[in-house]
Amino acid sequence: MATLTQWGAGARPRTLPNSIVPVAVGTGLAAGAGAAVWWKALLAMVVALALQVGVNYANDYSDGIRGTDEERVGPTRLTATRLAPPRHVFAAAWGGFAVAAVAGLVLVATSSWWLLLVGVAAIVAAWFYTGGSRPYGYRGLGELSVFAFFGVVAVVGTVFVQVGSVPWHAWVASVPVGLLSCSVLVVNNLRDIHTDAAAGKLTLAVRLGETGARRLYVGCLVAAFALAATAAVASPWALVVVLAAPLAVRPVRRVVGRQAGHDLVLALGETGKLQLGFGALLTVGLALG
């Protein structure tokens, strides 16, 4: 039986900046417009975090019952290691989705009913990333989904529920946020590239090959900083994101230096710290605007 610590590790906390950053940036945009509604921001954060934890457990369950996670380096796999019965991991995944749905319904009721469609799409995308008979994560489409839901949708949705509309610079700010979320998935899949290929899980990293995946990771980071600078049109303070650049040095060295295995586990954590630093600075910059 898995301990609470093992369940916590199975939730993959190093990926949680994917949820925190877009909601923070969206709230920074709302604050810059003088329209921040803090209880709605908190609910949006609950939705994002619950979805992230839900999809992490869903991946653990689906990859575990397929045998994809039999030999992996990285966070605890509850299903594959038999620390927890598959049905318990399945329940944890849908428990996360249920929490996201309840918090989301409050936002829907106080904002717009069309957001219900967005919420349903997010849960469907979360499950079928590795779930179902034809998971799209096994066909190299994971980064596209992450960019959409933990980038554009999360930022724009957070702005909309607070402001009631979506200014153009919310769309602009959502792009670098989405690229950083993609970088987390890229380095995660780069770490697992050989075991994924052997298991028939054709992630984008597997399709691109090791060299291509490493270049994609660096490209995501460079593009994120470059595109964040365009937000300076709305708020010159957005340029403070360059102060997060030193946080990119260590993970980029690991990736460019062709490190593998446990070193890429460290790179994943370092990418999360970069994501948090970048997000915090961009949030403050946009709020001051």
C-alpha positions in Angstrom: 0.0 0.0 0.0 1.4 3.4 -1.0 2.2 5.9 1.7 1.1 9.5 1.6 4.6 10.5 0.6 4.5 8.1 -2.3 1.1 9.4 -3.4 2.5 12.9 -3.2 5.5 11.9 -5.4 3.1 10.2 -7.8 1.3 13.5 -8.2 4.6 14.7 -9.8 4.9 18.0 -8.0 7.7 19.2 -10.3 5.1 19.6 -13.0 2.8 21.9 -10.9 4.3 25.1 -12.2 2.5 24.3 -15.4 -0.7 25.1 -13.5 0.5 27.9 -11.2 2.2 30.1 -13.8 -0.7 30.6 -16.4 -3.2 31.5 -13.7 -0.7 33.9 -12.0 0.0 35.6 -15.4 -3.7 35.8 -16.2 -4.3 37.4 -12.8 -1.4 39.8 -13.3 -3.1 40.9 -16.6 -6.4 41.4 -14.8 -4.7 43.4 -12.0 -3.0 45.6 -14.7 -6.5 46.3 -16.1 -7.7 47.2 -12.6 -10.2 44.3 -12.7 -8.6 41.5 -10.6 -11.2 39.4 -8.7 -9.1 37.4 -6.2 -11.7 34.7 -5.3 -12.1 33.9 -9.0 -8.3 33.8 -9.4 -8.2 31.3 -6.5 -10.8 29.2 -8.0 -9.0 29.3 -11.4 -5.9 28.1 -9.5 -7.8 25.2 -8.0 -9.1 24.2 -11.4 -5.6 24.3 -12.9 -3.9 22.4 -10.1 -6.6 19.8 -9.8 -6.4 19.2 -13.6 -2.6 18.8 -13.4 -2.7 16.4 -10.5 -5.6 14.5 -12.2 -3.7 14.1 -15.5 -0.6 13.0 -13.7 -2.4 10.2 -11.9 -4.2 9.4 -15.2 -0.9 9.1 -16.9 0.4 6.9 -14.1 -2.6 4.6 -14.4 -2.8 4.4 -18.2 1.0 4.0 -18.8 1.1 1.5 -15.9 -1.6 -0.8 -17.2 0.0 -0.7 -20.6 3.4 -1.6 -19.3 5.0 1.6 -20.6 6.3 2.5 -17.2 8.0 -0.9 -16.4 11.5 0.6 -16.6 11.7 4.3 -15.9 13.9 6.9 -14.3 12.1 9.7 -12.5 9.2 10.2 -10.2 7.4 7.4 -8.5 5.0 5.3 -10.7 2.3 4.0 -8.4 0.7 1.6 -10.9 3.8 0.2 -12.6 5.6 -0.5 -9.3 2.4 -1.9 -7.8 2.6 0.5 -4.8 -1.1 1.1 -5.3 -3.8 -0.9 -7.0 -4.7 0.5 -10.5 -8.3 1.2 -9.5 -7.0 3.5 -6.7 -4.9 5.5 -9.1 -7.8 5.6 -11.5 -10.0 7.0 -8.7 -7.3 9.5 -7.7 -7.2 10.8 -11.3 -10.9 11.2 -11.6 -11.0 12.7 -8.1 -8.7 15.4 -9.4 -10.9 16.0 -12.4 -14.0 16.1 -10.2 -12.5 18.9 -8.0 -11.6 20.8 -11.1 -15.1 20.4 -12.5 -16.8 21.6 -9.2 -14.5 24.7 -9.0 -14.9 25.3 -12.7 -18.7 25.2 -12.5 -18.7 28.0 -10.0 -16.6 30.1 -12.5 -19.0 29.1 -15.3 -22.0 30.2 -13.3 -20.5 33.5 -12.5 -18.9 34.2 -15.9 -20.2 32.6 -19.0 -21.8 29.2 -19.8 -19.5 28.7 -22.9 -16.7 28.1 -20.5 -18.4 24.8 -19.7 -17.4 23.5 -23.1 -13.8 24.6 -22.4 -13.8 22.7 -19.1 -15.2 19.5 -20.7 -12.6 19.7 -23.5 -9.8 20.1 -20.9 -10.9 17.0 -19.0 -11.3 15.0 -22.2 -7.8 16.1 -23.3 -6.4 15.2 -19.9 -7.7 11.7 -19.9 -7.0 10.8 -23.5 -3.4 12.0 -23.4 -2.4 8.5 -22.4 -5.9 7.0 -21.8 -8.2 5.2 -24.2 -7.5 2.9 -27.1 -5.7 5.6 -29.2 -4.0 8.1 -26.8 -2.7 11.1 -28.6 0.3 11.4 -26.3 1.6 8.2 -28.0 1.4 9.9 -31.3 3.6 13.0 -30.5 0.7 15.4 -29.9 1.3 16.0 -26.2 3.2 19.3 -26.6 0.3 20.7 -28.7 -2.2 19.9 -26.0 0.0 21.3 -23.2 0.6 24.5 -25.1 -3.1 24.9 -25.6 -4.5 24.0 -22.2 -1.6 25.0 -19.9 -0.8 28.0 -21.9 -3.4 29.8 -24.1 -6.6 28.4 -22.4 -5.4 28.8 -18.9 -4.1 32.4 -19.3 -6.9 33.6 -21.4 -9.5 31.9 -19.3 -8.2 33.3 -16.1 -8.3 36.8 -17.6 -11.8 36.3 -19.0 -13.4 35.2 -15.7 -12.1 38.2 -13.9 -12.2 41.0 -16.6 -15.2 39.8 -18.6 -13.3 40.2 -21.9 -9.9 39.2 -23.3 -7.5 42.1 -24.3 -5.1 41.3 -27.2 -2.1 41.3 -24.9 -3.6 38.4 -23.0 -3.2 36.3 -26.1 0.3 37.5 -26.5 1.3 36.7 -22.9 -0.2 33.2 -23.2 2.3 32.1 -25.9 5.5 32.2 -23.8 3.6 30.7 -20.9 2.6 27.8 -23.2 6.1 27.4 -24.5 7.5 27.0 -21.0 4.9 24.4 -20.3 6.0 22.6 -23.4 9.6 22.8 -22.3 8.7 20.8 -19.2 7.1 18.1 -21.2 10.0 18.0 -23.7 12.6 17.5 -21.0 10.4 14.9 -19.3 10.0 13.0 -22.6 13.7 13.4 -23.5 14.6 11.7 -20.2 12.3 8.7 -21.2 13.1 8.7 -24.9 14.7 5.2 -25.0 12.1 3.5 -22.8 9.2 5.2 -24.6 10.6 4.1 -28.0 10.9 0.6 -26.8 7.4 0.6 -25.5 5.9 2.0 -28.7 5.1 5.4 -27.1 6.0 7.7 -30.0 6.2 11.0 -28.1 7.5 14.1 -30.0 10.9 13.5 -28.5 10.9 10.0 -29.9 9.8 11.2 -33.3 12.4 14.0 -33.4 15.2 11.9 -32.0 17.5 12.8 -29.2 19.3 15.7 -31.0 16.0 17.2 -32.3 14.4 17.0 -28.9 17.3 18.8 -27.2 17.1 21.5 -29.9 13.3 21.8 -29.3 13.8 22.3 -25.6 16.3 25.1 -26.1 14.1 26.6 -28.8 11.1 26.7 -26.5 13.0 28.6 -23.8 14.6 31.1 -26.3 11.2 31.7 -28.0 9.5 32.2 -24.6 11.9 35.0 -23.6 11.7 36.6 -27.0 7.9 36.6 -27.2 7.5 37.8 -23.6 9.4 40.9 -24.6 6.6 41.7 -27.0 4.3 42.1 -24.0 6.3 45.2 -23.3 4.0 47.0 -25.8 1.2 46.7 -23.2 3.5 47.1 -20.2 7.2 48.1 -20.3 7.5 46.4 -17.0 7.1 43.0 -18.7 10.7 43.2 -19.7 11.6 42.2 -16.1 11.3 38.6 -17.3 14.9 38.8 -18.5 15.9 38.6 -14.8 14.8 35.0 -14.9 17.4 34.1 -17.7 20.1 32.9 -15.2 17.6 30.2 -14.1 17.8 28.8 -17.6 21.6 28.2 -17.5 21.8 25.0 -15.6 19.0 23.0 -17.3 20.1 24.2 -20.8 23.7 23.0 -20.0 22.3 19.6 -19.0 20.2 19.3 -22.1 22.8 20.7 -24.6 25.5 18.7 -22.8 23.7 15.6 -23.7 23.1 14.5 -20.2 20.6 11.7 -19.6 18.8 9.7 -16.9 19.0 11.2 -13.4 20.6 14.4 -14.7 17.5 15.1 -16.7 15.4 14.5 -13.6 17.3 17.4 -12.1 16.8 19.4 -15.4 13.1 18.9 -15.0 13.1 20.4 -11.5 15.3 23.3 -12.7 13.0 23.9 -15.6 10.1 24.2 -13.1 12.1 26.7 -11.1 12.7 28.7 -14.3 9.0 28.5 -15.1 8.1 29.9 -11.6 10.7 32.7 -11.8 9.7 33.7 -15.3 6.0 33.5 -14.4 6.4 35.6 -11.2 8.3 38.3 -13.0 5.9 38.4 -15.9 2.9 38.5 -13.5 4.4 41.5 -11.7 5.4 43.2 -14.9 1.9 42.9 -16.3 0.2 43.9 -13.1 2.3 47.1 -12.9 1.2 47.8 -16.5 
